[in-house]
Amino acid sequence: MSTERNDSTGRTVAVVGGGALLLLLLLRGKGWSLGGSGDGSDGQGAATDAPIAAPAPRARCAVRVDSAGIQLDGAPADLDTTVATCRAAGAADVLVTGAAIQGVVDRLLDALRASGVSLHVSNPSAARATEAR
């Protein structure tokens, strides 16, 4: 008899345990609606249940900065108009192209931050250039 055994009990326990955990998460979670709600119903609401209305997300303004300047929602705009529109929306998706003039990007991002607009910058290297100062 060999003194060295190829004992894979630990691996088997880990695989079975992981499978059981995965099954539990899939059946108890709401990801694929396999497990039901846990209250004895079949997951379908009664006809008298009022639908719960989620608040509509606020629309972000779409800003693009390129060599031609600033575009707001696809139309050319100046800095003041862009800041006012994005301040009303509360958030802005800013796309900075490689051809954008850095001074324009700096002024725009500084003005949007100063007005309290939440920024989502698509070219973070341009935004990092202003934060590095």
C-alpha positions as CSV (number, residue, x, y, z in Angstrom):
1,M,0.0,0.0,0.0
2,S,1.3,3.4,-0.9
3,T,1.9,6.0,1.8
4,E,0.9,8.8,-0.5
5,R,-2.8,8.9,-1.3
6,N,-4.4,11.1,-3.8
7,D,-7.1,12.3,-1.3
8,S,-9.4,14.9,-2.8
9,T,-11.9,15.1,0.0
10,G,-11.2,18.8,0.6
11,R,-11.7,19.6,-3.0
12,T,-14.9,17.6,-3.1
13,V,-16.3,19.4,0.0
14,A,-15.4,22.8,-1.5
15,V,-17.1,22.0,-4.8
16,V,-20.2,20.6,-3.2
17,G,-20.4,23.5,-0.7
18,G,-19.9,26.1,-3.5
19,G,-22.6,24.5,-5.5
20,A,-25.0,24.5,-2.6
21,L,-24.2,28.2,-1.9
22,L,-24.8,29.0,-5.6
23,L,-28.1,27.2,-5.6
24,L,-29.2,28.9,-2.4
25,L,-28.4,32.3,-3.8
26,L,-30.2,31.6,-7.1
27,L,-33.3,30.3,-5.4
28,R,-33.6,32.8,-2.6
29,G,-32.6,35.9,-4.6
30,K,-34.7,37.8,-7.0
31,G,-32.2,37.7,-9.9
32,W,-34.0,35.1,-12.1
33,S,-37.3,34.9,-10.0
34,L,-36.9,31.2,-9.4
35,G,-37.4,31.2,-5.7
36,G,-40.6,33.1,-5.2
37,S,-41.2,35.8,-2.6
38,G,-41.2,33.6,0.4
39,D,-44.7,34.6,1.6
40,G,-46.5,31.7,0.0
41,S,-47.6,33.5,-3.1
42,D,-46.5,32.6,-6.6
43,G,-44.7,35.9,-7.1
44,Q,-47.6,37.5,-8.9
45,G,-49.3,40.4,-7.2
46,A,-53.0,40.4,-6.6
47,A,-55.3,42.6,-8.8
48,T,-55.8,44.9,-5.8
49,D,-52.1,45.6,-5.3
50,A,-51.3,49.2,-6.3
51,P,-48.1,49.4,-8.5
52,I,-45.2,51.1,-6.7
53,A,-44.0,54.0,-8.9
54,A,-40.2,54.5,-8.8
55,P,-39.1,58.1,-9.1
56,A,-37.9,58.9,-12.6
57,P,-34.2,59.5,-12.8
58,R,-33.2,63.0,-13.6
59,A,-31.9,63.4,-17.1
60,R,-28.2,64.3,-17.4
61,C,-27.2,66.9,-19.9
62,A,-24.9,65.6,-22.6
63,V,-21.8,67.8,-23.1
64,R,-19.1,67.2,-25.8
65,V,-15.9,69.2,-25.9
66,D,-13.9,69.0,-29.1
67,S,-11.7,71.3,-31.2
68,A,-14.8,73.2,-32.3
69,G,-15.8,74.0,-28.7
70,I,-18.6,73.0,-26.5
71,Q,-21.7,71.1,-27.7
72,L,-24.7,70.7,-25.5
73,D,-27.1,67.9,-26.4
74,G,-25.7,68.0,-30.0
75,A,-25.9,71.7,-30.6
76,P,-23.1,74.3,-30.2
77,A,-23.4,76.2,-26.9
78,D,-21.4,78.6,-24.8
79,L,-20.1,78.1,-21.3
80,D,-22.8,80.0,-19.5
81,T,-25.7,78.2,-21.3
82,T,-24.0,74.8,-20.6
83,V,-23.5,75.5,-16.9
84,A,-27.1,76.8,-16.5
85,T,-28.6,73.8,-18.3
86,C,-26.5,71.2,-16.5
87,R,-27.1,72.9,-13.1
88,A,-30.9,72.5,-13.7
89,A,-30.4,68.8,-14.6
90,G,-28.1,68.3,-11.7
91,A,-25.7,66.0,-13.6
92,A,-23.7,66.0,-16.8
93,D,-22.1,63.4,-19.0
94,V,-19.0,65.1,-20.4
95,L,-17.2,63.7,-23.4
96,V,-13.8,65.2,-23.9
97,T,-12.2,64.4,-27.3
98,G,-8.5,64.3,-27.9
99,A,-8.7,67.4,-30.1
100,A,-10.3,69.5,-27.3
101,I,-8.6,72.6,-26.2
102,Q,-7.4,72.0,-22.6
103,G,-8.3,75.6,-21.5
104,V,-11.9,75.1,-22.6
105,V,-12.1,71.8,-20.8
106,D,-10.6,73.4,-17.6
107,R,-13.0,76.3,-17.6
108,L,-16.0,74.0,-18.3
109,L,-15.2,71.5,-15.6
110,D,-14.3,74.1,-13.0
111,A,-17.6,76.0,-13.7
112,L,-19.7,72.8,-13.5
113,R,-18.0,71.7,-10.3
114,A,-18.5,75.1,-8.8
115,S,-22.2,75.0,-9.6
116,G,-22.6,71.7,-7.9
117,V,-23.2,69.5,-11.0
118,S,-22.4,65.8,-10.6
119,L,-19.9,65.0,-13.4
120,H,-19.5,61.8,-15.4
121,V,-16.4,62.5,-17.6
122,S,-15.8,60.1,-20.5
123,N,-12.1,61.0,-20.9
124,P,-10.8,61.0,-17.4
125,S,-7.3,62.0,-18.5
126,A,-8.6,65.4,-19.3
127,A,-10.3,65.7,-16.0
128,R,-7.2,64.5,-14.1
129,A,-5.2,67.3,-15.8
130,T,-7.4,69.9,-14.0
131,E,-7.4,68.0,-10.7
132,A,-3.6,67.7,-10.7
133,R,-3.2,71.4,-10.2
